[in-house]
C-alpha cells in the first residue's frame, strides 16, 4: 500500500452556533449569531447556516450583522463549552479511527485511515472502502453529541479539505485518485492550498481565474509566484504529499508597544491596534498562514499584566478581522479600565492556508 493514502478531513458544521442550537432547542432553525451585541462594538464569532443566508459571517462587525439579519439571535460565546465539546468529538474520532490525527482547530481535523483499510491494488477502490468508516464517525458524532459533521475522503490533505468544504453541511464526499484533476477544474484559484488573497489577486490579474486555467497553461508560473510556481502547478492537478503534522507545538506571532506615557485614550489605543494588526496580517500573508486564536496583552502603570484570548471558528488572514477581534477582546474583558503602559497583540494556532470557504452551501 506504499504511496497510496486515504485521508479524512472532518469539519464540524457551524460548530459554535450548532452547539448553541443543540443546547437551546427553541433556537433550532433560527438565525443564531455567536458574538458581541449589535448595540456595542461587537464582532461576529460564528453564525448558523440560517444566519449565513442573510450574509452574516465570522469577523463581521455585530452592528452590520444586526442590520443584515434583524431577527438574529445574538449569543455570547462560551469557549469553555466549545473546547469541552471539541475534546469529546475528537475522542470519538480517535476511538473509531485510531491512526495519525492532525487537529487544526477546535472543530476541524485530518485523519489518516490507510492502515485500517484492507489491502487493495487500486487506489480508487481503497478510497471507496473508507466510506463505511466515515459514515460510522458521522453517525457516532450525531448520536453521542447531537451535532453534524462533514467529512471529505481523498488521497491527500488538500483534496480532503476541498471535498469537505465544498459540500456542507452534513456532507460525505469522496475525491477519487483518477478523477482528482477533473474535480478541481471548475474551482477558483483561491481554493488551492497556499494561495492567499495576495497571490490570488496576482493570478487573477494575469488571467488565471479557475484551476482549469492553471492546468491548461504552458506559462512558467514562477514569473508570478517565484520559486513556488512548480508546486502551485502540482497542486492544480491535485498532487499533495504533505504528511499529517501530529506535533503539538503551538506556533505564534506577536507584537507589542510600550507607550511613552500611560494612556487610556481610545483613539491612541485603536490606532496602535490597527498598526499591530496590519503588521501581523503582513506576516501571515508572507508566510501563507492563517491564525486560529487572537490574543491581546495589556500592562498597567503598576506593571500588572493581563492577557485574554479567543479561538475563532474560521481562521483569520486579514488585518481588518484581526483588529476587530482585538477590539472586541479589550471591550469584552473591560481591560482598558485604567491607563495602559503597554498594549500587545498576538496570533497563535497558526496553520498553512488551505481552502478558503467556497460557501456553496449558501447558494
C-alpha positions as CSV (number, residue, x, y, z in Angstrom):
1,X,0.0,0.0,0.0
2,X,3.1,2.2,-0.2
3,X,2.5,5.6,-1.6
4,X,-1.3,5.3,-1.5
5,X,-3.0,7.1,1.3
6,X,-6.6,7.7,2.5
7,X,-7.1,11.0,4.3
8,X,-10.3,12.2,6.1
9,X,-10.9,15.8,6.7
10,X,-13.5,16.3,9.3
11,X,-15.2,19.7,9.7
12,X,-18.0,20.3,12.2
13,X,-20.9,22.2,10.7
14,X,-21.3,25.8,12.0
15,X,-19.8,24.4,15.2
16,X,-20.3,27.2,17.8
17,X,-23.8,28.1,16.6
18,X,-24.8,24.4,16.3
19,X,-23.7,23.8,19.9
20,X,-26.0,26.7,21.0
21,X,-28.9,25.4,18.9
22,X,-28.4,21.9,20.4
23,X,-28.4,23.3,23.9
24,X,-31.3,25.6,23.2
25,X,-33.8,23.6,21.1
26,X,-36.1,26.6,20.7
27,X,-33.3,28.2,18.5
28,X,-33.2,25.4,16.0
29,X,-34.0,26.6,12.5
30,X,-33.5,30.2,13.6
31,X,-30.6,32.6,12.7
32,X,-28.1,32.3,15.7
33,X,-25.2,34.6,15.8
34,X,-22.4,33.9,18.3
35,X,-20.6,37.1,19.3
36,X,-21.0,40.6,20.7
37,X,-24.2,42.5,20.8
38,X,-25.0,44.7,17.8
39,X,-25.7,47.6,20.2
40,X,-22.0,47.7,21.1
41,X,-18.6,47.4,19.3
42,X,-19.1,43.6,19.0
43,X,-17.9,41.2,16.4
44,X,-19.4,38.0,15.0
45,X,-17.5,34.9,16.1
46,X,-19.7,32.4,14.3
47,X,-23.1,32.2,12.6
48,X,-25.6,29.4,12.0
49,X,-26.5,28.4,8.4
50,X,-29.8,30.3,8.9
51,X,-27.9,33.5,9.7
52,X,-25.4,33.0,6.8
53,X,-28.3,33.1,4.3
54,X,-28.6,36.8,5.3
55,X,-24.9,37.4,4.5
56,X,-23.7,37.2,8.1
57,X,-20.2,35.7,8.6
58,X,-17.4,35.4,11.1
59,X,-15.3,38.5,11.9
60,X,-18.1,40.8,10.7
61,X,-18.9,43.8,13.0
62,X,-22.0,42.9,15.0
63,X,-23.8,46.1,14.1
64,X,-23.5,45.1,10.4
65,X,-24.8,41.6,11.2
66,X,-27.8,43.2,13.1
67,X,-28.7,45.2,10.0
68,X,-28.4,42.3,7.7
69,X,-30.3,39.9,10.0
70,X,-32.6,42.0,12.2
71,X,-34.2,38.9,13.7
72,X,-30.9,37.3,14.5
73,X,-30.4,35.8,18.0
74,X,-27.1,37.1,19.4
75,X,-25.4,34.8,21.9
76,X,-22.3,35.4,23.9
77,X,-19.7,32.8,23.1
78,X,-19.0,30.0,25.6
79,X,-15.4,29.0,24.8
80,X,-15.1,26.5,27.7
81,X,-18.2,24.7,26.4
82,X,-16.9,24.6,22.9
83,X,-13.5,23.3,24.0
84,X,-15.1,20.6,26.0
85,X,-17.3,19.6,23.1
86,X,-14.3,19.6,20.8
87,X,-12.4,17.2,23.1
88,X,-15.4,14.9,23.1
89,X,-15.7,14.9,19.3
90,X,-12.0,14.3,18.7
91,X,-12.2,11.5,21.3
92,X,-14.9,9.8,19.1
93,X,-12.7,10.2,16.0
94,X,-9.7,8.7,17.7
95,X,-11.8,5.8,19.1
96,X,-13.1,4.9,15.7
97,X,-10.0,5.9,13.6
98,X,-7.0,5.5,15.9
99,X,-4.5,6.4,13.3
100,X,-2.5,9.7,12.9
101,X,-4.6,12.8,13.5
102,X,-3.8,16.4,12.9
103,X,-6.3,18.7,14.7
104,X,-6.1,22.1,13.1
105,X,-8.8,23.9,15.2
106,X,-11.5,23.2,17.7
107,X,-13.8,21.9,15.0
108,X,-11.5,20.6,12.3
109,X,-9.1,17.7,11.9
110,X,-7.3,15.5,9.4
111,X,-7.1,11.7,10.0
112,X,-5.1,9.2,8.1
113,X,-7.0,5.9,8.0
114,X,-4.9,4.0,5.4
115,X,-3.7,1.4,7.9
116,X,-7.3,0.5,8.9
117,X,-8.4,-0.5,5.4
118,X,-8.0,-3.8,3.6
119,X,-5.1,-4.3,1.1
120,X,-6.1,-3.2,-2.4
121,X,-4.2,-2.7,-5.6
122,X,-6.4,0.0,-7.0
123,X,-6.2,3.4,-5.2
124,X,-9.8,4.3,-6.0
125,X,-11.1,1.0,-4.6
126,X,-9.1,1.7,-1.4
127,X,-10.6,5.2,-1.1
128,X,-14.1,3.7,-1.7
129,X,-13.6,1.2,1.1
130,X,-13.2,4.0,3.6
131,X,-16.8,5.2,3.2
132,X,-18.3,3.0,5.9
133,X,-15.8,4.2,8.4
134,X,-16.6,7.9,7.6
135,X,-20.3,7.2,7.9
136,X,-19.7,5.5,11.3
137,X,-17.8,8.6,12.6
138,X,-20.5,10.9,11.4
139,X,-23.3,8.7,12.9
140,X,-21.4,8.5,16.3
141,X,-21.0,12.3,16.5
142,X,-24.7,12.8,15.7
143,X,-25.8,10.1,18.2
144,X,-23.4,10.9,21.0
145,X,-23.1,14.7,20.7
146,X,-26.2,15.7,18.8
147,X,-24.2,17.5,16.2
148,X,-23.5,17.1,12.5
149,X,-20.1,16.8,10.8
150,X,-18.9,16.9,7.2
151,X,-16.2,14.5,6.1
152,X,-14.1,14.6,2.9
153,X,-12.3,11.5,1.7
154,X,-9.3,11.9,-0.6
155,X,-5.8,10.7,-1.4
156,X,-4.2,13.7,0.3
157,X,-4.9,16.6,2.7
158,X,-5.5,19.3,0.0
159,X,-8.2,17.3,-1.7
160,X,-9.8,16.1,1.5
161,X,-10.2,19.7,2.6
162,X,-11.7,20.6,-0.7
163,X,-14.1,17.7,-0.5
164,X,-15.4,18.6,3.0
165,X,-15.6,22.4,2.4
166,X,-17.4,22.2,-0.9
167,X,-20.3,20.1,0.3
168,X,-21.6,21.2,3.6
169,X,-23.5,20.7,5.9
170,X,-23.7,17.1,6.9
171,X,-21.8,16.0,3.8
172,X,-19.7,13.0,2.8
173,X,-17.7,13.5,-0.4
174,X,-15.0,11.3,-1.9
175,X,-12.5,12.5,-4.5
176,X,-11.0,9.6,-6.4
177,X,-7.4,9.5,-7.4
178,X,-8.2,9.0,-11.1
179,X,-10.6,12.0,-11.2
180,X,-8.9,14.5,-8.9
181,X,-7.7,16.9,-11.7
182,X,-11.2,17.0,-13.3
183,X,-12.8,17.5,-9.8
184,X,-10.7,20.7,-9.4
185,X,-11.1,22.3,-12.7
186,X,-14.1,24.5,-12.0
187,X,-12.9,25.8,-8.7
188,X,-11.4,29.3,-8.2
189,X,-7.6,29.6,-7.9
190,X,-8.1,30.7,-4.3
191,X,-9.1,27.2,-3.4
192,X,-5.6,25.9,-3.8
193,X,-3.6,25.2,-0.7
194,X,-1.2,28.1,0.0
195,X,-2.9,30.6,-2.3
196,X,-3.7,33.6,0.0
197,X,-5.5,36.7,-1.1
198,X,-2.4,38.5,-2.4
199,X,-1.4,35.5,-4.6
200,X,-5.0,35.0,-5.7
201,X,-5.2,38.7,-6.8
202,X,-1.9,38.3,-8.8
203,X,-3.1,35.2,-10.5
204,X,-6.4,36.7,-11.5
205,X,-4.6,39.8,-12.8
206,X,-2.6,37.5,-15.1
207,X,-5.8,35.9,-16.3
208,X,-5.9,32.8,-14.1
209,X,-9.3,32.6,-12.5
210,X,-10.0,28.9,-12.2
211,X,-7.9,25.9,-11.5
212,X,-8.6,24.8,-15.1
213,X,-6.7,27.9,-16.2
214,X,-3.6,26.8,-14.3
215,X,-3.9,23.2,-15.5
216,X,-4.1,24.3,-19.2
217,X,-1.4,27.0,-19.2
218,X,2.0,26.5,-20.6
219,X,3.2,29.6,-18.8
220,X,6.0,29.3,-16.3
221,X,4.2,30.3,-13.1
222,X,7.5,31.3,-11.5
223,X,7.2,34.7,-13.2
224,X,4.1,35.3,-11.0
225,X,4.8,33.4,-7.7
226,X,8.5,32.8,-7.8
227,X,10.0,29.5,-6.8
228,X,6.6,28.3,-5.6
229,X,5.5,28.1,-9.3
230,X,6.2,24.3,-9.8
231,X,4.5,23.5,-6.5
232,X,1.4,25.5,-7.5
233,X,1.2,23.6,-10.8
234,X,1.4,20.3,-8.9
235,X,-1.4,21.4,-6.6
236,X,-3.6,22.5,-9.5
237,X,-3.6,18.8,-10.6
238,X,-4.4,17.6,-7.1
239,X,-1.0,16.4,-6.1
240,X,0.0,17.0,-2.4
241,X,2.4,14.8,-0.5
242,X,2.3,16.8,2.8
243,X,2.2,14.4,5.8
244,X,-0.1,15.0,8.8
245,X,1.5,17.2,11.4
246,X,0.8,15.4,14.6
247,X,3.1,17.6,16.7
248,X,1.6,19.7,19.5
249,X,3.9,22.7,19.1
250,X,2.0,26.0,19.2
251,X,3.2,28.4,16.5
252,X,2.6,32.0,17.3
253,X,3.5,35.6,16.3
254,X,3.0,38.7,18.3
255,X,3.8,42.4,18.5
256,X,3.6,44.9,21.4
257,X,4.1,48.6,22.0
258,X,5.1,50.4,25.2
259,X,3.7,53.9,25.3
260,X,5.8,57.0,26.3
261,X,3.2,57.8,28.9
262,X,0.4,55.6,30.3
263,X,-2.7,56.2,28.3
264,X,-6.4,55.2,28.2
265,X,-7.1,57.4,25.1
266,X,-9.3,55.2,22.9
267,X,-8.1,56.8,19.7
268,X,-4.5,56.2,20.6
269,X,-5.2,52.6,21.5
270,X,-7.2,51.9,18.4
271,X,-4.5,53.4,16.2
272,X,-2.0,51.2,17.9
273,X,-4.1,48.0,17.4
274,X,-4.6,48.9,13.7
275,X,-0.8,49.1,13.2
276,X,-0.2,45.9,15.1
277,X,-3.0,44.0,13.2
278,X,-1.5,45.3,9.9
279,X,1.9,44.1,10.9
280,X,0.7,40.6,11.8
281,X,-1.5,40.4,8.7
282,X,1.5,41.1,6.6
283,X,3.4,38.3,8.3
284,X,0.6,35.9,7.8
285,X,0.4,36.7,4.1
286,X,4.2,36.5,3.6
287,X,4.3,33.0,5.1
288,X,0.9,31.9,3.7
289,X,-0.5,31.3,7.2
290,X,-3.9,31.8,8.9
291,X,-4.5,32.1,12.6
292,X,-6.9,30.3,14.8
293,X,-6.5,32.3,18.0
294,X,-6.3,36.0,18.8
295,X,-4.7,37.3,22.0
296,X,-4.5,40.8,23.5
297,X,-2.0,41.8,26.2
298,X,-2.2,44.8,28.5
299,X,0.2,46.1,31.1
300,X,-0.8,48.8,33.5
301,X,1.2,51.5,35.3
302,X,1.9,49.2,38.3
303,X,3.2,46.6,35.9
304,X,0.3,44.3,36.4
305,X,0.0,42.3,33.1
306,X,-3.1,40.6,31.7
307,X,-3.7,38.5,28.6
308,X,-7.0,37.4,27.1
309,X,-7.6,35.3,24.0
310,X,-10.3,33.8,21.8
311,X,-10.3,30.9,19.3
312,X,-12.1,31.7,16.1
313,X,-14.2,29.2,14.2
314,X,-12.9,30.3,10.8
315,X,-9.1,31.0,10.7
316,X,-8.1,34.7,10.2
317,X,-6.0,36.0,7.4
318,X,-6.8,39.7,7.1
319,X,-5.7,42.6,9.3
320,X,-9.2,44.1,9.5
321,X,-10.6,40.9,11.0
322,X,-7.7,40.6,13.4
323,X,-8.2,44.2,14.5
324,X,-12.0,43.7,15.1
325,X,-11.4,40.7,17.3
326,X,-8.7,42.5,19.3
327,X,-11.0,45.5,20.0
328,X,-13.8,43.1,21.0
329,X,-11.5,41.3,23.4
330,X,-10.5,44.5,25.1
331,X,-14.1,45.6,25.4
332,X,-15.5,42.2,26.5
333,X,-13.0,41.9,29.3
334,X,-13.0,45.6,30.2
335,X,-9.2,45.7,30.0
336,X,-9.0,49.5,29.5
337,X,-10.3,50.3,32.9
338,X,-7.3,52.5,33.7
339,X,-4.3,53.8,31.7
340,X,-2.1,51.3,29.9
341,X,1.6,51.2,29.9
342,X,1.8,48.5,27.2
343,X,-0.6,47.0,24.6
344,X,0.2,43.8,22.7
345,X,-1.5,41.7,20.0
346,X,-0.7,38.1,19.2
347,X,-1.8,35.3,17.0
348,X,-1.5,31.6,17.6
349,X,-2.7,28.2,16.4
350,X,-1.1,29.2,13.1
351,X,-1.7,26.9,10.1
352,X,-0.9,26.9,6.4
353,X,-3.6,28.5,4.4
354,X,-5.8,25.7,2.9
355,X,-9.1,26.1,1.2
356,X,-10.9,29.4,1.6
357,X,-14.6,28.5,2.3
358,X,-16.5,28.4,-1.0
359,X,-19.8,28.7,0.9
360,X,-21.5,26.6,-1.8
361,X,-23.9,25.6,1.0
362,X,-25.4,29.1,0.9
363,X,-26.4,29.0,-2.7
